Amino acid sequence: MKQLHSFDELSIIQDKIVYALGTFDGLHRGHQRVIQRAIEAANTHNGVTVLVTFDAHPKTVLCPDKVPKRLLSTSIMDDILVKMGIDYLLRLPMSEELMSMSPQSFLDVLTDHLDVIAMAVGTNFTFGAKGAGTPAIMVDLLASKGIEVLVESLLPTEEGPVSSTAIRKAIEEGRMEEAAEWLGRPYQFKGIVIKGDQRGRTLGFPTVNLLLPNEMATPPDGVYANRVCVDGKWYDGVGNIGDNPTFKNQYHRCEVHLFDFDQNTYGKEVTVQFISYLRGEIKFNQLEELIEQMKIDEAQALSILRG
């Protein structure tokens, strides 16, 4: 997948183009349907797919104090798009100038002097100044150019259409299985392993410790069944988000005890998946109580992960 960062760079593409347009802030199953529709159309016409999105959420310009937490990092998003088979990714820098473009101007820069045959969008896609552009307007503006607009309906669930807002709420409430169902994958983030107080090792439960990324949606404090990718290999584990109230002078972090694992991970970038919420944080009066509960947590996580 080749990455582009401006409209001008589109001129390098000499093939027939099918666009997938959207914010794609969660790259959830609804977004994936739009992208798959574009890929299928490109394959039919022996063309290439170009996914057009932004390097930041539109609210960073429109209302910076209300920017939603992210559901996936840029690097994880790119990994998923490569696996899906996207040929080009145009990630436009979010700016006031971009947000003030008229729908006509936005479509013109995507189509002028290029062999565009189709654009795939979701039914709720809006673009251009004040969100004036809609799929219906796209149809009208592109008709004279013979460009087909492929409109994908929203993906329904019992609680309403799949949306980044609903997924974010599920994550923040610890409903990890629902979040995974709507995302099409477990919720996950990457981080650099830091050195902890090494208390877990003395208790028989050594942990991989990470600071929580500020920009990401964060599950509630508590204990989880986790999977962690270290050096390209996945390991099962049981983890905790919080400040470990049993001990003094702690700080908020994520720590995961990996099963069948004994490696030095300090300074490495790892990926942590949150599979299931087990319980909230508990302050124990005795170390023996903590150790006993950790054994129970480990058995429950093992049952979930290996079942």
TAKARA-V610863 format. One record per helix or strand of 2 or more residues. SS is the DSSP state (hx for helix, st for strand). FROM is the first residue (numbers start at 1). TO is the last residue. Records with the same first field share a line. If there is no record, write none. Layout:
# TAKARA-V610863
SS->FROM-TO  FROM-TO
This chain:
# TAKARA-V610863
st->2-4  17-21  48-54  88-92  116-122  148-152  156-157  160-161  187-192  208-210  222-230  233-242  253-258  269-279
hx->7-12  29-44  59-62  64-66  74-84  96-99  103-111  129-131  135-145  164-172  176-183  199-203  287-306
